[in-house]
């Protein structure tokens, strides 16, 4: 896979491309509309980049993996969701370079970025075509049993008591050094346990030596409306956000570096667990 690292020079225009709407270079639709103080977190996005239609998966802070791309050779300049029901990529002269298959077409269809992929749906919400989050393209008129699971459904279904990962968080500021090893586990019933084990602080006591700090457990769960709760306290984070994005974390007072000590296969576990750790760090500080 190709890895992209870029700056903030891109725009997420929303979750849906309606009939006659267009995307230009570095414009995208995303699985949710996030805008934190004018900055977007690293998040799944689908749109026009370097002349091709592309689906990007977040990998790190402002870094993405390209998981799907149109196969056009000439440079495209505009993506259009045509009223006739086709998503089309054209060059600057209006020539079609790539489009969804003709038999997938349905008048007034739209393109939606849902929790489990990019879907073209007709006015009756029937799925005509999709690309899942691993870059697999469907046939026209796929059956519901072939729809991909959402990342949240996959994460919440993980076997209870399985470790997601161990993440080491390192921070230093004004000669105070913190080292925290976080363990993320699934407790079943949609609950997750984050424990900040092996906590050490250098230069934080009178003896100017490494001081071990008592571990703390954080219980994460989700409200009926889909918002994350930490030890019963509701936050502004949703399951979809935690599974789909890589939050650009900056703590209340310090900058932290994160090192994955042990990861299971699958990018969603990495992102989800890492984001839970970043939320826990806000409480830790």
C-alpha positions as CSV (number, residue, x, y, z in Angstrom):
1,X,0.0,0.0,0.0
2,X,1.1,3.5,-0.7
3,X,1.4,5.7,2.4
4,X,0.5,9.4,2.2
5,X,1.7,12.1,4.6
6,X,0.3,15.6,4.1
7,X,-0.6,18.8,5.8
8,X,-4.1,20.3,6.5
9,X,-4.6,21.3,2.8
10,X,-7.6,19.0,2.3
11,X,-11.3,19.3,3.1
12,X,-14.0,16.9,4.3
13,X,-17.2,18.3,2.8
14,X,-19.5,16.0,4.7
15,X,-20.7,12.4,4.7
16,X,-22.7,12.4,1.5
17,X,-22.3,13.3,-2.2
18,X,-25.9,14.2,-3.4
19,X,-27.0,14.1,-7.0
20,X,-25.2,16.8,-9.1
21,X,-22.7,17.5,-6.3
22,X,-19.0,17.4,-7.1
23,X,-15.6,16.9,-5.5
24,X,-12.5,18.6,-6.7
25,X,-8.8,17.9,-5.9
26,X,-8.3,17.2,-2.2
27,X,-12.0,17.3,-1.4
28,X,-13.5,14.2,0.3
29,X,-16.5,12.7,2.0
30,X,-15.8,11.1,5.4
31,X,-17.7,8.8,7.8
32,X,-18.6,11.6,10.1
33,X,-18.3,15.4,10.2
34,X,-15.5,16.3,12.5
35,X,-14.0,19.7,12.9
36,X,-12.1,20.4,16.1
37,X,-11.1,24.0,16.2
38,X,-10.7,24.0,12.4
39,X,-8.4,20.9,12.4
40,X,-9.5,17.5,11.1
41,X,-8.2,14.4,12.9
42,X,-6.7,11.7,10.7
43,X,-9.9,9.9,9.5
44,X,-11.1,7.6,6.7
45,X,-11.8,9.7,3.6
46,X,-12.9,9.2,0.0
47,X,-12.4,11.7,-2.8
48,X,-10.0,13.1,-5.4
49,X,-6.3,13.0,-4.9
50,X,-3.6,13.4,-7.6
51,X,-6.2,12.9,-10.3
52,X,-7.7,9.7,-9.1
53,X,-10.6,8.7,-6.9
54,X,-9.1,7.3,-3.7
55,X,-10.1,5.8,-0.4
56,X,-7.6,6.5,2.5
57,X,-7.4,4.8,5.8
58,X,-5.8,6.7,8.7
59,X,-2.5,5.3,9.9
60,X,-1.1,7.9,12.2
61,X,-1.0,11.6,12.9
62,X,-1.9,13.1,9.5
63,X,-0.7,9.9,7.7
64,X,-2.9,7.6,5.6
65,X,-2.7,4.3,3.7
66,X,-4.3,4.2,0.3
67,X,-6.6,1.2,0.3
68,X,-8.4,1.8,-3.0
69,X,-7.9,3.8,-6.2
70,X,-9.5,4.2,-9.6
71,X,-7.4,2.8,-12.4
72,X,-7.4,5.8,-14.7
73,X,-4.2,6.8,-16.4
74,X,-5.0,10.4,-17.3
75,X,-5.4,13.1,-14.7
76,X,-8.9,13.6,-13.4
77,X,-10.1,17.0,-12.1
78,X,-13.6,16.4,-10.9
79,X,-15.8,13.7,-9.4
80,X,-19.5,14.1,-10.0
81,X,-22.5,12.2,-8.6
82,X,-24.7,12.4,-11.7
83,X,-28.4,12.7,-11.4
84,X,-28.7,9.7,-13.7
85,X,-27.2,7.6,-10.8
86,X,-23.5,7.2,-11.7
87,X,-20.4,8.3,-9.9
88,X,-18.0,9.6,-12.6
89,X,-14.5,10.9,-12.7
90,X,-13.7,13.4,-15.6
91,X,-10.7,15.3,-16.8
92,X,-10.5,19.0,-17.4
93,X,-12.1,18.6,-20.9
94,X,-15.0,16.7,-19.5
95,X,-13.9,13.2,-20.8
96,X,-15.0,10.3,-18.5
97,X,-12.0,8.5,-17.1
98,X,-13.7,6.2,-14.6
99,X,-17.3,5.5,-13.6
100,X,-19.3,2.9,-11.8
101,X,-20.7,0.1,-14.0
102,X,-23.7,1.0,-16.0
103,X,-25.9,-1.7,-14.4
104,X,-25.3,-0.2,-11.0
105,X,-27.0,3.0,-12.1
106,X,-30.3,4.3,-10.6
107,X,-31.7,7.8,-11.1
108,X,-31.1,10.2,-8.2
109,X,-28.7,7.9,-6.3
110,X,-26.2,9.4,-3.9
111,X,-22.9,8.4,-2.5
112,X,-22.6,8.0,1.3
113,X,-19.7,7.3,3.6
114,X,-21.1,5.0,6.3
115,X,-19.5,3.3,9.2
116,X,-18.6,0.3,7.1
117,X,-17.6,1.8,3.8
118,X,-18.6,4.1,0.8
119,X,-22.0,3.2,-0.5
120,X,-24.0,4.3,-3.6
121,X,-27.7,4.1,-2.7
122,X,-30.9,4.9,-4.6
123,X,-33.7,7.1,-3.3
124,X,-35.3,4.1,-1.5
125,X,-32.0,3.5,0.3
126,X,-31.2,0.3,-1.7
127,X,-27.5,-0.3,-2.0
128,X,-26.4,-0.3,-5.6
129,X,-22.6,-0.5,-5.1
130,X,-20.0,-0.1,-2.4
131,X,-16.3,-0.1,-1.4
132,X,-15.6,-1.5,2.0
133,X,-12.9,-0.1,4.3
134,X,-10.4,-2.6,3.1
135,X,-10.8,-1.5,-0.5
136,X,-12.9,-4.3,-1.7
137,X,-15.3,-3.2,-4.5
138,X,-18.8,-4.9,-4.6
139,X,-20.8,-6.1,-7.6
140,X,-23.9,-4.1,-8.6
141,X,-26.9,-4.6,-6.4
142,X,-25.1,-6.6,-3.6
143,X,-27.2,-8.6,-1.2
144,X,-27.3,-7.5,2.4
145,X,-25.5,-10.6,3.6
146,X,-22.5,-9.4,1.7
147,X,-22.4,-5.9,3.3
148,X,-19.3,-5.4,5.4
149,X,-19.5,-5.0,9.2
150,X,-18.9,-1.6,10.7
151,X,-15.6,-1.1,12.5
152,X,-17.6,-0.5,15.7
153,X,-19.5,-3.8,15.3
154,X,-16.2,-5.6,14.8
155,X,-14.5,-4.0,17.8
156,X,-17.5,-4.6,20.1
157,X,-17.7,-8.2,19.0
158,X,-14.1,-8.9,20.0
159,X,-13.7,-11.9,22.3
160,X,-14.0,-10.9,26.0
161,X,-10.8,-10.7,28.0
162,X,-8.6,-10.6,24.9
163,X,-5.8,-8.0,25.1
164,X,-6.1,-5.5,22.3
165,X,-2.6,-4.1,22.8
166,X,-0.1,-2.7,25.2
167,X,0.8,1.0,24.5
168,X,3.7,2.8,26.1
169,X,3.1,6.6,26.6
170,X,6.2,8.8,27.1
171,X,6.1,12.4,28.1
172,X,8.6,15.0,29.3
173,X,8.3,18.6,30.2
174,X,10.5,20.8,32.5
175,X,12.6,17.8,33.5
176,X,9.6,15.8,34.7
177,X,9.3,12.5,32.8
178,X,6.3,10.2,32.8
179,X,6.3,6.6,31.5
180,X,3.0,4.8,31.4
181,X,2.3,1.4,30.0
182,X,-1.4,1.1,29.1
183,X,-3.2,-2.2,28.7
184,X,-6.5,-2.3,26.8
185,X,-8.8,-5.2,27.3
186,X,-12.4,-6.1,26.3
187,X,-14.6,-6.8,29.3
188,X,-17.6,-8.0,27.2
189,X,-21.0,-6.3,27.0
190,X,-19.5,-3.4,25.2
191,X,-17.2,-2.4,28.0
192,X,-13.4,-2.0,27.8
193,X,-10.8,-1.8,30.6
194,X,-7.8,0.5,30.2
195,X,-5.2,0.1,33.0
196,X,-2.2,2.4,33.3
197,X,0.2,-0.2,34.6
198,X,3.9,0.3,35.2
199,X,3.6,4.0,35.8
200,X,6.9,5.8,36.6
201,X,7.7,9.4,37.0
202,X,11.3,10.8,37.1
203,X,12.1,14.0,39.0
204,X,8.6,14.1,40.5
205,X,9.5,13.5,44.2
206,X,11.9,15.0,46.7
207,X,14.6,12.3,46.0
208,X,14.8,13.1,42.2
209,X,14.4,9.4,41.4
210,X,12.0,7.2,39.5
211,X,8.8,7.0,41.5
212,X,6.3,4.2,40.9
213,X,2.7,5.4,40.8
214,X,-0.3,3.2,41.7
215,X,-2.1,1.8,38.7
216,X,-5.5,3.1,37.8
217,X,-8.4,1.4,36.0
218,X,-10.6,3.2,33.5
219,X,-13.8,1.5,32.5
220,X,-15.0,2.5,29.1
221,X,-18.6,1.9,27.9
222,X,-21.0,3.4,25.4
223,X,-24.4,5.1,26.0
224,X,-27.5,4.2,24.1
225,X,-26.9,7.2,21.9
226,X,-23.4,5.9,21.0
227,X,-21.2,8.2,23.1
228,X,-18.3,7.0,25.1
229,X,-18.5,6.9,28.9
230,X,-15.4,6.8,31.2
231,X,-16.2,5.3,34.6
232,X,-19.8,6.3,33.9
233,X,-19.1,9.9,32.9
234,X,-20.3,10.7,29.4
235,X,-17.8,12.2,26.9
236,X,-18.1,13.8,23.4
237,X,-16.5,10.8,21.7
238,X,-18.5,8.3,19.7
239,X,-17.6,4.6,19.0
240,X,-17.5,5.5,15.3
241,X,-14.9,8.2,15.9
242,X,-12.7,6.0,18.0
243,X,-12.7,3.2,15.4
244,X,-12.4,5.3,12.3
245,X,-9.9,8.0,13.2
246,X,-6.5,8.7,14.7
247,X,-7.1,11.6,17.1
248,X,-4.3,14.2,17.0
249,X,-3.8,14.1,20.8
250,X,-2.5,17.1,22.7
251,X,-2.9,16.8,26.5
252,X,-4.0,19.6,28.8
253,X,-0.3,20.4,29.6
254,X,2.1,18.1,27.9
255,X,2.9,16.3,24.7
256,X,3.0,12.5,24.7
257,X,4.7,10.1,22.4
258,X,3.1,6.7,21.9
259,X,4.8,3.4,21.2
260,X,2.9,0.2,20.5
261,X,4.4,-2.6,22.5
262,X,2.0,-5.3,21.3
263,X,-0.6,-5.1,18.6
264,X,-3.2,-7.5,17.2
265,X,-3.7,-7.7,13.5
266,X,-6.1,-5.2,12.0
267,X,-5.8,-1.4,11.9
268,X,-9.1,-0.8,13.7
269,X,-7.7,-2.4,16.9
270,X,-4.7,-0.2,16.8
271,X,-6.7,3.0,16.3
272,X,-9.5,2.1,18.7
273,X,-7.2,1.0,21.5
274,X,-4.8,4.0,20.9
275,X,-7.7,6.4,21.1
276,X,-9.0,4.9,24.3
277,X,-5.5,5.4,25.7
278,X,-5.5,9.0,24.6
279,X,-8.8,9.6,26.3
280,X,-7.5,7.9,29.5
281,X,-4.4,10.2,29.4
282,X,-6.7,13.2,29.7
283,X,-7.9,11.8,33.0
284,X,-4.4,10.7,34.0
285,X,-3.1,14.3,33.7
